[in-house]
Each structure stands twice: as C-alpha cells, then as structure tokens.
C-alpha cells in the first residue's frame, strides 16, 4: 500500500486507481480494493479489530451511508439480514472499490476510576493536544496520580542500532554476567561467542555500512532512536551507574527525575518520579496502538511475520506512543525534559521484541523462545535512555520480573502465588525458596474484547454485578446508561449466573420460562446504573434466560434506526440457540461469551496448576494470592474463586496489588543494585513451558469447567 500524504491522500498511485473513504471528521484516499479497516488506520483512527481482522468479533462494524458496499461471506455469517439491508458491514472484510461514506460508533473515554488519569494519544484522532493537561504535586501517590497530555511526537522511528557491548550487565562484584537465565535445573546457561553473535544479529534489519545490524524500519542516516543490546546506555559498563542514587556521572548535573513505563498488551502506562525520595509526580496512560491490529499477542506476531511493513508499523506506532507519553508526563509535572535522565521499560516478551525490533520468529512457534534474554537500552533523541530488563523465557517478560521484584517473591519464605491477569497473563509461584514462572494465553476476554457486548473499562461499562433482593444490581462506570461489560463486570456476571443456577458447571445455560410457558421479551430482573428497577424476576425466583442469539453467537438487534446513524442496539426478541441472559437494560451475555470466559479462566488456572505441580504444592499450601494488573486490581476475589480462576483459598489470603510491574520498574529507577537483582531473578527462575509440560492438555481441559459449589465456597 502506498504512503499517505497530507490531507489523507495516498501518494504514488494514478488518480484513476484511487478511491475516497469519507468518515466522521475526515476522509482518506486509498488504492482501489483496499480493505476498509486498513484505510481507516491510514488516518490514525485505528478502528477496533481485536480479532486481528479475521472477521470474528463484530467490533469493526460500520454503516455505509453512501456508495457501494458489496456483502462479504463474513458479513453473511456474522450479521443479520436486517443489518445488511441497513448498510452495516464488517470493516475488516469490505474491499473499497468506489467512493464511500461510512459512520461508526465511537467508544466512550476511559474512566479515571478504573484506568487512572488517562492520556489520550492525540494522533489517534488526528487532533493535536486532544485530552486534558493536569498539574501534579510532589506528594506520594499510589500510581494513579496526575493526568498528563501532550502533543504526539513525529513519526520516523526507523533508526540503526548502536554497537552492542560484550555481554550483559555486571553482577554484584562488578564483573559482567553471561546474560543467561536459569534452565530447568536452575543452573545458569552458558553463552558462548556464537550465542552472543546470534543475539546481536537478532536486531532486525540489514547491516549498515559498518556491518552493524539495523533495527526495524529502513536504514536511515538520520536515525530517530538507537537500540543497544545487551548492556547499558551507550554500552557503558554497569559501574557508570554507581554513586549517589545509583546514577553516577549521569546525575552529576541536575538529573533528579526518572520515568517508569509498563508496556502492556492493551495499555501503556508511565509514571514520572523524583529520584530523591521516589515520589511519583505524574502518571499517564494511553491505549497500546497495536491493539487496533489484534487484541492478543499471537495475532500481532502473525501480522509481524506475514508482512515486514506491518511489522515495522507495529514497532513505529508503539515507539511513537512511548515517546509521546514520556513528553506528556513531563509536561504535566511542569518540568524540563532534560531533568529526566533515567528510564525503565518493562513488558512481556512479545511487546519487548516488537518495540525494540528483535526477531520474533521464535516467539511465534513452539517452544516459544525469545531471541534476546539480556538487558537492553533504547535511546530517543532528546529523551532519556530506557533500560529494559531481560525477559525470562517464552512470553514471560521483564514485566513479570519487575512484579516479582516489587512484591518480594524472590526473597519470600512463604508460598506465594502472583497472577498478573491480562491478555497475556503471567503467573509466578514461590515455594520453599524456589521461583517458578509461566504465562497463560488468556486472550482478550478479560479486557472485554471478543465478547458480544464487551468493552474496555470506559464510561458506560458494567464493572460490577451483584444479586440483591432478587435482582441483578450493576455498577456502571460514569453512573450512566450501561453499554457493555468490562472484564471485572463480566466475571461478576458469570459468577452470578453460576450462583443462581442459570449456568451449570460445564458453562451451559439453562432456560427458565415463567409459569405461562412462554418467554416474555421484556428485560427480567435487572436494574440500571442509577438503581432504577426494570422488572422483577418471575415467581421461580431466578431471572429468565432469553433466546437472544443464533448459533454463531450473534446478539439480535431491534434494527430501529437511531439518530446519528449509530449501530443498532441490543434488544430481546426470541430466536434460536444458544441462549442469552439479560444482565442490564440492553446488555446481555450469550452462550458464546460464557465459553470465552471459560477459555480465558481455564488457561490461567491450568497455568497455576502446572506451577503448583512443578513446585510440589497444592492450594492448601498457598499463604497468599496476589492479583496484579489493571484487571486483577478490580476483579472481586469471590468471583475469581467461584469461577475457578484461582485456587480455592480463603478470601482473606487474596490481595490486589495493582500494577506490580510498574511498581518494580519504579524501584529500578536510579538503582544499580535493583537492576542487578532483576537480572538475577530472570536468571534463577525456572520457566515452565506449558507446551512442553507433561499432561498439560488434560490439565487445561479439566480447568475449563466451573468448580463444584462446595469447592468454590471453601474459599469464601
């Protein structure tokens, strides 16, 4: 596809080959035959496609209000005939052959309560300065402090790598380590010259004139960022970070701030700290722009391996977001950027490799091994260098290492379980002084993606569901009309359905009809966000399960045209299996949604069980369960236990620890000792590869069902 020029015009194509796509707020010209979702991405809209454009999730639904829109096989499979007649199409399946005008529903803004004070990346809407700028005090915060906003940085992160240093960071004695990590026997892995050469070559791209490999993107003499691997800024020895505050000569002038960044699969979060005292002065977050190309890591890996240009774009957009976020938090704090001279970047192995431009082939195929397992530093012009601690193995990245460091699991004498819940869930267990790591491909269900009415934790999202006086009472972010479910609300809702017997232990919905024997299409037994009751449950004492979806899991709609051309809203006409249940007015859960939750929770629980098996312990041995991550911070322990997401332990032993990965990154700022400790954690940990774990398929299949009531109640 050709490059987009100013004002949304594609360059280098004859005018006869171009067609124009008009949408609310702008337009873009693209080559005839371009897929609509890609055309919209050209203008920075990044239309939501959590399934990676495979036509599975319906989240890219648009309405063609002018022009021709051929009906694709996917449209026929996932959309109702009435929707198709009204002009609705899946953007990921629509090839644009002529000028068209489209409209689509915009999601609400993120909630400060659930997401912290979010910073909107202005380029996503093509509007500089979008978002709000808030000042920040020097008072300590819990990580959800001042909001930050700013201008997007310019693109062009196609740079060349710097000269790799000889080996990894030094150990406590000041000698360079071998950069390895522990194998199954906890013995350090020896790295020979061949390994070092291979690791240096893992930096993508052709060699430059000096013979050094380049990072992602075309080689360019005016590089905008530089990757140094392995080692520290400029390939300096670790001793360069010694001295007061651990920063040595780099703090000789006025280096008194550092930035910690958690590069998540869904969200990028940054905190600016005063190095003397460790006080957080500004915190901001932006959606990971890569999510527009796939909600889960495997979808992004497939895209990166399929097309080098897409791989480079995945790298460019995330680096632009990181740079923009660093600028934003400094502006929010009202400080000059040159006062920030230290930075830590943590993330899972896939995010780490895609951002830094390392070869991802090994992560896309079993046994899923990262190409780099040493510390790395990336530099931006005019911005502080970012130190990236080493990944552990598989999809277990430096974010897991940072979380372990923050919670002190590596020095704990108790049996502790840390579960960082997200699209790529990471699990760590310490038992009798041994540390075990693994990751679980939970998929995007915890983030609300690929759920029929799922969404991120934004205004209108149901974030909690409870049963009170015979009705579902829902909590809605922003206290307005419910629009869909975010992860915590989804878990609560499924837990409530299980408690009322509307689903059995296999996840199968059980229809319940009123005494008349016919299903009333009215909303049954739910209240809206303001607590206004819509209707009571029938005399049987349980809410009615309604036929709302067909065999493909499509939620039926009333198809009444609403002002502004918005997509149709969910309604409750009778239809065919599978069954669905209404939790709030216009918001329902389908049988397909239940299955998605089972797959996600089954993957996490199977990973936990595999670690317990490897460690030789059971649920009764666990002294503490730590739930980390944004989703982990808000899911109710009772719901997690009742669904079998975590082992049946007393609720008093379950603790939410927030963004532990970011907490560990903050600890490493300015500290040579703690960076060495992070390297040591990655080296001594036993990484359990689930694809090689004996009998894992049986463990996973056994984890899909919900636990018997007695087992789930044992933890309450």
Beta strands, then each sheet from edge to edge (+ up, - down):
strand 1: 18-23
strand 2: 26-31
strand 3: 34-35
strand 4: 61-66
strand 5: 88-90
strand 6: 95-96
strand 7: 100-103
strand 8: 225-229
strand 9: 257-263
strand 10: 267-274
strand 11: 279-287
strand 12: 340-347
strand 13: 376-380
strand 14: 386-388
strand 15: 416-420
strand 16: 425-431
strand 17: 434-440
strand 18: 461-468
strand 19: 471-476
strand 20: 484-485
strand 21: 526-527
strand 22: 533-535
strand 23: 545-546
strand 24: 580-584
strand 25: 587-590
strand 26: 624-628
strand 27: 654-658
strand 28: 686-687
sheet 1: 2+ 1- 7- 4+ 5-
sheet 2: 3+ 6-
sheet 3: 8+ 13- 14+ 12+ 9+ 10- 11+
sheet 4: 27+ 26+ 15+ 16- 17+ 28+
sheet 5: 20+ 18+ 19- 21- 22+
sheet 6: 23+ 24- 25+
end
